[in-house]
Amino acid sequence: MKQLSIGFASQRGKTFIHTAGKFTNYTVMSENKANQINFTAAMGDATSTIVDYFDERGGIVFINVLANISILCDFAGGIAPVPKIHDIGILSSTDPVAIDRTCLDLIKKHTDVGTEERLNQVNILKGENTIYVAEKHGIGSQKYNLPYIRRFIKQFKI
C-alpha cells in the first residue's frame, strides 16, 4: 500500500501524506514530518482514496513481488541497502489489504538471515498501521486465503 499511497501522489500529495495532512508545500516537509503512527495512517487514508478511484472505474489488480527485499527503503539515503531477504514469490489480488497482510505473513515465515532485522524495522516504523487504517476504510480485509490470492512461487533472479 505504500506504493499506492506515495507512488500515485503528486509532489503536493506526498508532502500532505508525510506531514499527516498539515502541509502541501514540499519545501517545508522535512522539518514538519509527522510521527510514524500519523504518517502510516495518512498512507492508509491515501490508499483508500486511490482504491476508491479505481473501484469506480472497474477495479484494479494488485501484484506484489517479494524478491530481494532490503531492510530499508531507498528513501533512506537514496540507495536501498543490499537485499537481505531473497526470493519468496509473486502474489496478485484485488484486495490491497489482504495482499499486504499476506506479504507480511510470508516474510514472517521466511528463513533468510535478514528476516528478523526487516520485521524489527517494520515494527519500529509502525508499518502494519497502514494495513489497519486501510481496512477500517473498508477497502479490504486482513483475512485471506492463499489460493484466492493466487500465490505464484517462482525462483527468479533480479
FIKOLVO-674320 format. One record per atom (N, C-alpha, C, O): residue in three letters; x, y, z. Coordinates in steps of 0.001 Angstrom, whole numbers, padded with zeros to 6 digits, always signed. Each point is the difference from the previous one (the first is absolute). Layout:
N
ALAXYZ
...
***
This chain:
158
MET+000811-001193+000000
MET-000811+001193+000000
MET+000855+001259+000000
MET-000461+001077-000378
LYS+001705-001223+000804
LYS+000895+001158-000072
LYS+000123+000481-001443
LYS-000011+001203-000261
GLN+000128-002148-000675
GLN+000142+000382-001406
GLN-001267+000684-000516
GLN+000085+000907-000828
LEU-001241-001324+001300
LEU-001241+000657-000409
LEU-000064+001417+000547
LEU-000267+000947-000740
SER+000509-000806+002022
SER-000162+001312+000629
SER+001072+000996-000454
SER-000325+001098-000452
ILE+001565-001469+000566
ILE+001096+000903-000353
ILE+000239-000002-001512
ILE+000272+001045-000591
GLY-000375-002211-000024
GLY+000286-000123-001433
GLY-000969+000753-000893
GLY+000407+000526-001036
PHE-001669-000462+001408
PHE-000988+000710-000804
PHE-000083+001479+000342
PHE-000618+000770-000736
ALA+001224-000366+001827
ALA-000132+001377+000463
ALA+000875+000962-000798
ALA+001108-000333-000422
SER-001636+001516+000233
SER+000786+001091-000574
SER+000994+000476+001058
SER+000000-000500+001125
GLN+000833+001450-001480
GLN+000951+000553+000966
GLN-000764+000590+001195
GLN+000386-000194+001152
ARG-001464+000911-001444
ARG-000828+000567+001078
ARG-000639-001108+000823
ARG-000075+000096+001225
GLY-000385-001147-001895
GLY-000615-001119+000695
GLY+000980-000735+000897
GLY-000342-000371+001123
LYS+001565+000158-001614
LYS+001033-000652+000808
LYS+000261+000821+001270
LYS+000143-000554+001090
THR-000083+001867-001245
THR+000213+000878+001150
THR-001177-000107+000960
THR+000190-000071+001214
PHE-001403+000061-001753
PHE-001214-000109+000814
PHE+000026-001290+000815
PHE-000363+000005+001176
ILE+000787-001107-001789
ILE+000068-001287+000695
ILE+001110+000017+001058
ILE-000229-000391+001145
HIS+001415+000840-001522
HIS+001127-000003+000945
HIS-000215+000927+001192
HIS+000585-000215+001061
THR-001419+001245-001223
THR-000295+000918+001104
THR-001358-000300+000630
THR-000501+000788+000803
ALA-000097-001925-001164
ALA-001300-000440+000533
ALA-001077+001068-000177
ALA-000771+000289+000915
GLY+000740+000286-002112
GLY-001072+000924-000341
GLY+000197+001442+000412
GLY-000946+000785-000059
LYS+002138-000413+000473
LYS+000216+001375+000470
LYS+000527+000947-001073
LYS-000331+001185+000003
PHE+001150-001703-000925
PHE+000621+000858-000993
PHE-000034-000636-001382
PHE-000047-001223-000133
THR+000073+002079-000907
THR+000130-000484-001372
THR+001216+000604-000695
THR+000324-000388-001122
ASN+000341+001318+001765
ASN+001188+000630-000568
ASN+001228-000827+000387
ASN+000400-000029+001164
TYR+000188-000639-002153
TYR+001102-000922+000275
TYR+001213+000671+000627
TYR+000814-000684+000620
THR-000666+001985-000758
THR+001183+000665+000554
THR-000004-000001+001529
THR+001039+000230+000619
VAL-002192-000484-000007
VAL-000065-000036+001460
VAL-000164-001425+000537
VAL-000131-000203+001207
MET+000137-000776-002110
MET-000276-001374+000409
MET+001032-000545+000984
MET-000372-000565+001029
SER+001648+000723-001325
SER+001024-000658+000814
SER-000041+000441+001463
SER+000316-000799+000881
GLU-000690+002025-000601
GLU-000056+000440+001397
GLU-001395-000164+000616
GLU-000218+000376+001152
ASN-000717-000933-001913
ASN-001369-000161+000507
ASN-000553-001409-000190
ASN-001216-000183-000064
LYS+002085-000801-000026
LYS-000467-001381-000185
LYS-000779-000468+001219
LYS+000333+000319+001142
ALA-001375-001079-001419
ALA-000828-000556+001064
ALA+000718-001143+000692
ALA+000948-000566-000544
ASN-001397+000228+001742
ASN+000545-001198+000650
ASN-000453-001220-000792
ASN-000896+000101-000839
GLN+001504-001241+001098
GLN-000243-001194-000817
GLN-001452-000471+000035
GLN-000522-000442-001024
ILE-000134+000525+002162
ILE-001400-000429+000072
ILE-000860+000867-000904
ILE-000814-000526-000761
ASN+000975+001839+000828
ASN-000799+000900-000839
ASN+000377-000111-001473
ASN-000864+000083-000873
PHE+002144-000271+000597
PHE+000456-000164-001381
PHE-000580-001272-000613
PHE-000533+000036-001109
THR+000633-001161+001823
THR-000522-001249-000554
THR-001524+000032-000102
THR-000576-000613-000899
ALA-000075+001325+001816
ALA-001457+000172-000105
ALA-000345+000822-001236
ALA-000965-000305-000701
ALA+001749+001343+000430
ALA-000230+000817-001203
ALA+000209-000838-001265
ALA-000701+000198-000993
MET+001669-001142+001021
MET+000171-000891-001147
MET-001232-000889-000171
MET-000431-000245-001126
GLY-000137-000236+002227
GLY-001225-000797-000076
GLY-001162+000802-000558
GLY-000784-000509-000801
ASP+000669+001776+001226
ASP-001044+000892-000531
ASP+000177+000205-001503
ASP-000957-000095-000767
ALA+002184+000375+000363
ALA+000284+000240-001422
ALA-000255-001259-000827
ALA-000528+000081-001109
THR+000901-001240+001644
THR-000256-001263-000704
THR-001492-000165-000241
THR-000418-000417-001080
SER-000373+000742+002076
SER-001454-000108-000128
SER-000513+000872-001145
SER-000866-000426-000764
THR+001385+001614+000647
THR-000410+000913-001071
THR+000349-000569-001369
THR-000815+000061-000920
ILE+002010-000611+000777
ILE+000431-000578-001270
ILE-000860-001208-000363
ILE-000442-000127-001142
VAL+000206-000752+002101
VAL-000814-001192-000259
VAL-001427+000395-000370
VAL-000577-000573-000924
ASP+000001+001542+001632
ASP-001344+000476-000332
ASP-000041+000543-001433
ASP-000950-000262-000739
TYR+001968+001007+000356
TYR+000077+000549-001355
TYR-000058-001125-001042
TYR-000768+000070-000960
PHE+001582-001099+001163
PHE+000026-001100-000972
PHE-001251-000870+000078
PHE-000448-000521-001022
ASP-000123+000355+002214
ASP-001233-000777+000126
ASP-001132+000631-000814
ASP-000816-000710-000587
GLU+000770+002029+000554
GLU-001015+000700-000788
GLU+000196-000211-001502
GLU-000906+000276-000786
ARG+002065-000756+000390
ARG+000329-000208-001406
ARG+000186-001480-000340
ARG+000621-000331-001011
GLY-001152-000550+001844
GLY+000066-001418-000302
GLY+000961-000809+000837
GLY+000038-001223-000132
GLY+000738+001855+000987
GLY+000891-000718+000909
GLY+001437-000042-000477
GLY+000346+000516-001063
ILE+000468-001139+001872
ILE+001432-000081-000259
ILE+000522-001311+000589
ILE-000543-000509+000980
VAL+001572-000015-001570
VAL+000657-001200+000518
VAL+001352+000431+000569
VAL+000719+000792-000610
PHE-000393-001312+001756
PHE+001248+000332+000673
PHE+000956-001162-000148
PHE-000381-001153+000203
ILE+001623+001447-000556
ILE+001031-001023-000150
ILE+001178+000411+000876
ILE+000567+001080-000164
ASN-000216-001950+001084
ASN+001146+000243+000875
ASN+001075-001031-000306
ASN-000272-001200-000040
VAL+001481+001669-000172
VAL+001145-000869-000250
VAL+000837-000011+001275
VAL+000520+001028+000432
LEU-000405-002193+000148
LEU+000786-000151+001221
LEU+001347-000604-000372
LEU+000200-001212+000068
ALA+000708+002080-000459
ALA+001332-000433-000418
ALA+001001+001103+000291
ALA-000287+001183-000187
ASN+001446-001576+000641
ASN+001088+000942+000266
ASN-000466+001175+000866
ASN+000120+001159-000396
ILE-000647-001471+001568
ILE-000555+001004+000902
ILE+001113+000581+000854
ILE+000715-000728+000688
SER-000578+002040-000738
SER+000990+000699+000815
SER-000579+000282+001383
SER-001215-000037+000196
ILE+002078+000313+000734
ILE-000427+000299+001359
ILE-000650+001371+000052
ILE-000985+000180+000716
LEU+001501+000783-001445
LEU-000584+001344-000068
LEU-000391+000288-001437
LEU+000543-000588-000936
CYS-001489+001497+000771
CYS-000365+000382-001366
CYS+001049+000950-000562
CYS+000853+000490+000739
ASP-000910-000228-002039
ASP+000996+000870-000633
ASP-000138+001447+000452
ASP+000885+000811-000271
PHE-001975-000469+000952
PHE-000167+001355+000538
PHE+001049+000278+001071
PHE+000370+001151+000235
ALA+000098-002192+000401
ALA+000958+000145+001097
ALA+001413+000206-000535
ALA+000874-000837+000227
GLY-000647+001903-000912
GLY+001339+000322-000450
GLY+000190-000073-001501
GLY+001119+000188-000478
GLY-002163-000452-000278
GLY+000100+000032-001446
GLY+000277-001333-000666
GLY-000373-000192-001157
ILE+001012-000730+001849
ILE+000303-001303-000586
ILE-000397-001068+001020
ILE+000412+000048+001159
ALA-001204-000997-001602
ALA-000420-001073+000899
ALA+001205-000849+000379
ALA+000863-000263-000838
PRO-000797-000167+002095
PRO+001092-000893+000415
PRO-000057-001325-000758
PRO-001005-000322-000634
VAL+002072-000425+000705
VAL+000062-001319-000640
VAL-001152-000853+000535
VAL-000212-000056+001211
PRO-000531-000606-002097
PRO-001117-000844+000443
PRO+000460-001108+000945
PRO+001037-000631-000204
LYS-001843+000416+001243
LYS+000308-001064+000951
LYS-001053-001091-000017
LYS+000246-001098+000497
ILE-001414+001376-001059
ILE-001032-001022-000142
ILE-000163-000221-001495
ILE-000288+000934-000749
HIS+000470-002156+000331
HIS+000018-000270-001429
HIS-001348-000497-000503
HIS-001030+000471+000483
ASP+000993-001357-001386
ASP-001210-000355-000742
ASP-001032-000757+000842
ASP+000248-001115+000459
ILE-001403+001742-000267
ILE-001129-000639+000672
ILE-001076-000327-001030
ILE-000547-001102+000012
GLY+000237+002042-000902
GLY-001002-000284-001021
GLY-000704+001241-000512
GLY+000362+001128+000333
ILE-001372-001362-001147
ILE-000803+001058-000597
ILE-001447-000256+000385
ILE-000486-001124-000124
LEU-000207+002158+000591
LEU-001392-000131+000387
LEU-000843+000980-000793
LEU+000471+001072-000380
SER-001722-001444+000132
SER-000933+000937-000627
SER-001342-000119+000692
SER-000372-001074+000470
SER-000354+002182-000409
SER-001296+000031+000665
SER-000739+001262-000416
SER+000603+000957-000486
THR-001903-000965+000681
THR-000794+001223-000182
THR-000209+000691+001345
THR-000686+001020+000068
ASP+001264-001559+000998
ASP-000138+000540+001353
ASP+001367+000483+000491
ASP+000861-000819+000320
PRO-000647+002149-000256
PRO+001311+000512+000403
PRO+000344-000283+001457
PRO+001174-000135+000345
VAL-002175+000044+000500
VAL+000248-000289+001420
VAL+000439-001457+000155
VAL+000981-000290+000684
ALA-001711-000616-001319
ALA+000326-001431+000099
ALA+001375-000299-000577
ALA+000750-000790+000572
ILE-000411+001405-001688
ILE+001295-000310-000620
ILE+001154+000522+000860
ILE+001023-000674+000124
ASP-001171+001859+000469
ASP+001070+000500+000865
ASP+000112-000836+001277
ASP+001107-000267+000466
ARG-002245-000148+000104
ARG+000035-000870+001181
ARG+000674-001326-000351
ARG+000820-000506+000766
THR-001170-000057-001932
THR+000599-001258-000432
THR+001515+000158-000144
THR+000760-000866+000434
CYS-000329+001960-001037
CYS+001443+000236-000175
CYS+000715+000031+001347
CYS+001036-000643+000166
LEU-001577+001381+000789
LEU+000637+000050+001315
LEU+000025-001373+000661
LEU+001001-000383+000607
ASP-002098-000353-000723
ASP-000038-001333+000597
ASP+001017-000938-000650
ASP+000638-000797+000688
LEU-000487+000890-002010
LEU+000984-000840-000688
LEU+001425+000381+000399
LEU+000854-000872+000166
ILE-000599+002165-000012
ILE+001327+000443+000443
ILE+000272-000521+001409
ILE+001112-000433+000303
LYS-002136+000478+000561
LYS+000173-000490+001369
LYS+000374-001479+000033
LYS+000697-000441+000914
LYS-001154-000326-001900
LYS+000293-001436-000055
LYS+001305-000308-000731
LYS+000462-001141-000004
HIS+000126+002161-000613
HIS+001195-000209-000815
HIS+001221-000206+000892
HIS+000008+000422+001156
THR+001014-001068-001691
THR+001167-000349+000809
THR+001290+000710-000398
THR+001052-000308+000560
ASP-001093+001244-001504
ASP+001228+000709-000369
ASP+000560+000751+001203
ASP-000730+000360+000923
VAL+002023-000135-000956
VAL+000713+000653+001097
VAL-000612+001352+000350
VAL-000053+000346+001181
GLY-000400+000416-002137
GLY-000493+001346+000252
GLY-001438+000096+000462
GLY-000484+001104+000252
THR-000216-002221-000132
THR-001425+000034+000321
THR-000278+000680+001334
THR-000842+000896+000068
GLU+001519-001297+000975
GLU-000242+000588+001325
GLU+000304+001493-000001
GLU-000744+000794+000577
GLU+001840-000417-001230
GLU+000377+001412-000079
GLU-001073+000807-000733
GLU-000346+001101+000427
ARG-000179-001642-001524
ARG-001044+000681-000774
ARG-001278+000141+000817
ARG-000624+001061-000007
LEU+000230-002114+000706
LEU-001215+000062+000812
LEU+000151+000987+001156
LEU-000962+000674+000368
ASN+002161-000585+000204
ASN+000252+001019+001024
ASN-000192+001395-000586
ASN-000560+000880+000653
GLN+001026-000679-001886
GLN-000147+001290-000665
GLN-001476+000313-000245
GLN-000431+001138+000190
VAL-000338-002129-000606
VAL-001447+000189-000203
VAL-000644+000437+001316
VAL-000840+000900+000010
ASN+001230-001533+001103
ASN-000555+000370+001304
ASN+000402+001411+000411
ASN-000837+000780+000455
ILE+002107-000455-000612
ILE+000482+001339+000360
ILE-000726+001075-000809
ILE-000368+001048+000531
LEU+000168-001320-001816
LEU-000631+000984-000890
LEU-001527-000081+000010
LEU-000666+000705-000758
LYS+000118-001555+001608
LYS-001465-000150+000124
LYS-000634-000360-001332
LYS-001085+000478-000329
GLY+001766-001321-000435
GLY-000422-000342-001347
GLY-001354-000670-000102
GLY-000707+000195-000989
GLU+000326-000984+001990
GLU-001290-000682-000074
GLU-001171+000952+000219
GLU-001137-000350-000315
ASN+001386+001535+000844
ASN-001074+000966+000234
ASN-000733+000359-001294
ASN-001215+000197+000014
THR+001938-000112-001126
THR-000623+000301-001284
THR-001057-001047-000340
THR-001072+000336-000503
ILE+001372-001597+000776
ILE-000941-001086-000275
ILE-001261+000167+000849
ILE-001112-000143-000508
TYR+001278+000442+001791
TYR-001151+000163+000891
TYR-000876+001177-000436
TYR-001225-000114-000027
VAL+001850+001237-000311
VAL-000762+001186-000414
VAL-000738-000259-001308
VAL-001172+000353-000131
ALA+001840-000960-000825
ALA-000652-000301-001283
ALA-001183-000949+000203
ALA-001044+000162-000631
GLU+001211-001144+001505
GLU-001105-000926+000279
GLU-001180+000751+000627
GLU-001153-000274-000330
LYS+001437+001218+001231
LYS-001069+000798+000615
LYS-000763+000811-001038
LYS-001189+000272+000169
HIS+001875+000116-001246
HIS-000658+000734-001090
HIS-000891-000911-000844
HIS-000773+000475-000832
GLY+000886-001775+001050
GLY-000861-000947-000702
GLY+000461-000372-001400
GLY-000803-000449-000818
ILE+002099+000632+000531
ILE+000477-000321-001356
ILE+000541-001418-000104
ILE+000476-000411-001058
GLY-000549-000337+002152
GLY+000468-001373-000019
GLY-000023-000597+001387
GLY-000446+000623+000963
SER+000940-001851-000884
SER-000016-000732+001257
SER+001348-000680+000214
SER+000658-000418-000953
GLN-000260+000315+002219
GLN+001236-000709+000315
GLN-000172-001510-000066
GLN+000982-000736+000099
LYS-002195+000268-000260
LYS-000244-001433-000157
LYS+000264-000365-001452
LYS-000433+000700-000916
TYR+001141-001794+000716
TYR+000336-000402-001367
TYR+000090-001506-000090
TYR+000095-000701+001007
ASN-000126+000227-002220
ASN+000170-001415-000301
ASN+001001-000058-001144
ASN-000272+000524-001080
LEU+001411-001143+001292
LEU+001057+000026-001014
LEU-000448-000428-001389
LEU+000428+000631-000967
PRO-001257-001655+000794
PRO-000428-000313-001378
PRO-000738+001162-000663
PRO+000096+000175-001215
TYR-000833+000622+001995
TYR-000709+001140-000582
TYR+000942+001180-000239
TYR-000242+000814-000891
ILE+001291-000718+001665
ILE+001006+001033-000226
ILE+000813-000353-001242
ILE+000652+000871-000576
ARG-000680-002106+000164
ARG+000749-000513-001146
ARG+001501+000174+000220
ARG+000661+000801-000661
ARG-000165-001557+001584
ARG+001435+000068+000330
ARG+000761-000805-001030
ARG-000192-001209-000129
PHE+001052+001883-000595
PHE+000828-000660-001009
PHE+001437-000007+000507
PHE+000656+001041+000022
ILE-000172-002193+000381
ILE+001370-000106+000462
ILE+000892-000362-001175
ILE-000204-001011-000671
LYS+001179+001842+000443
LYS+000979-000244-001067
LYS+001365+000395+000524
LYS+000133+000939+000785
GLN+000836-001633-001209
GLN+001362+000409+000302
GLN+000475+000857-001170
GLN+000034-000466-001139
PHE+000323+001686+001411
PHE+000460+000883-001072
PHE+001100+000905+000546
PHE+000121+000212+001206
LYS+000629+000283-002083
LYS+001099+000903+000361
LYS-000321+001384-000525
LYS-000362+000162-001165
ILE+000494+000836+002026
ILE-000229+001396-000403
ILE+001303+000752+000101
ILE+000047+001196-000291
***
